[in-house]
Amino acid sequence: MGIKTTLITGPTNIFYQKGIQVIKVVSADEMFEAVKKTLPVDIAICTAAVTDYKPLTKSKNKIKKY
């Protein structure tokens, strides 16, 4: 039909059809950058619930409750 389709996806084992450009990402920041690079578009279908916020600091160990 001549429709150019781009799928931006996190880690998954789904099968991709021919003719679809696939951009694989791992983090929310990578997804954000990939989406910005594909804009502008005529139609966007966004189904990812990535995150509303992220912590200021990361911890490798469990954080004790005080």
N, C-alpha and C positions, 0 to 999 in steps of 0.2 A: 504494500500500500504506500510505500515511500515514507513511512514514518521513522524518524531517527530516534531510537530509544536508548537511554543510558540508565543502567541499574547501579546504584551505589549501595553496597552491601557490607555488612560485618561478616565475621566468620560463620560460614554455613556450608552445608553439603548439598545444596540444591543444584539441579541441572539447569544450565543456561541454554536458551535457544540460540541458534545461529542468527546473526544480524543484530544482536543486542550488545552494545558496548557495556562491559562490566568493570566497575572500579571497586576493588576490594580494600576495605579499611579495617583498622583494629580499634582505634580510639575515637572518642567523641570529637576530639580536635581534628583528627584526620577526616572524619565525615563532614564536619563543618567546612573545612577547606575544599574538599571535593565538590560539595554542593555549590559553594561560591564560584568555583572554576567553571561549572556547567551552566551557570546563569548567563543571560536570560533564557527562559524557556517559555513555550506557549502553555504547557500544562505541566504541573508538578503534583505527584501523588506522594505524600510523605507519611509513612507508617511507622517510622522508628521512634521508640520512646527511649531516647538515649539518656538524657539526664536534664534536670532543671538547674542543678548547681554542682560544683565540685569543691572538695575540701582545699583549704589553703596549704596544708601540709600533708605529706603521706607518711605512713608508719609501716615498717616491715613486720613489727610485732603487734600483738594484741594491746590495745590501749586500756589500761586499768580504770575501772570506775571508782570514783572517790566518794 
